[in-house]
Amino acid sequence: MAKKTITVERIGSPIRQTKKQRATLVGLGLKKARQQRELEDTPAVRGMVNSIPHLARIVE
């Protein structure tokens, strides 16, 4: 059975953000502007994206 995945895109800059928010971006693997990553669709990943909606979003 194939695992479900979601595409996450970085939409904002971590400049002047808290260390926790910058660490969340790194944890998602988003290091460059407009970078997209395909990640496994888990509650943990969705929670990370939802905690920084001004920096990352889920691409439909």
C-alpha positions in Angstrom: 0.0 0.0 0.0 1.4 3.4 -1.0 2.0 6.0 1.7 0.1 9.3 1.3 2.3 12.3 0.8 1.8 16.1 0.8 3.9 18.8 -0.8 5.0 21.5 1.5 6.3 24.9 0.2 8.3 27.6 2.0 6.6 30.9 1.4 8.3 33.2 4.0 11.7 34.2 5.3 12.9 33.1 8.8 14.5 36.5 9.3 13.2 38.0 12.6 11.4 34.8 13.5 11.9 32.9 16.7 14.5 30.1 17.0 11.6 27.6 17.3 10.1 28.7 14.0 13.4 28.5 12.2 14.0 25.1 13.7 10.6 23.9 12.4 11.5 25.0 8.9 14.8 23.1 9.1 12.9 20.1 10.5 10.7 20.1 7.4 13.7 20.3 5.2 12.9 23.7 3.8 16.1 25.7 3.5 15.7 27.9 0.4 13.0 30.3 -0.7 10.1 28.8 -2.6 11.6 25.3 -2.0 9.1 22.4 -2.1 9.4 19.1 -0.3 7.2 16.0 -0.6 6.7 14.6 2.9 4.7 11.8 4.4 1.2 12.9 5.4 1.3 12.4 9.2 -0.2 14.4 12.0 3.3 15.5 13.1 4.1 17.0 9.7 0.7 18.7 9.5 1.2 20.1 13.0 4.6 21.5 12.0 3.2 23.3 9.0 0.2 24.6 10.9 2.5 26.1 13.6 4.2 28.3 11.0 1.4 29.3 8.5 3.2 32.5 7.6 6.4 30.6 6.6 5.1 27.4 5.0 2.0 26.0 3.3 0.7 22.8 2.0 0.4 22.8 -1.8 -2.8 21.4 -3.2 
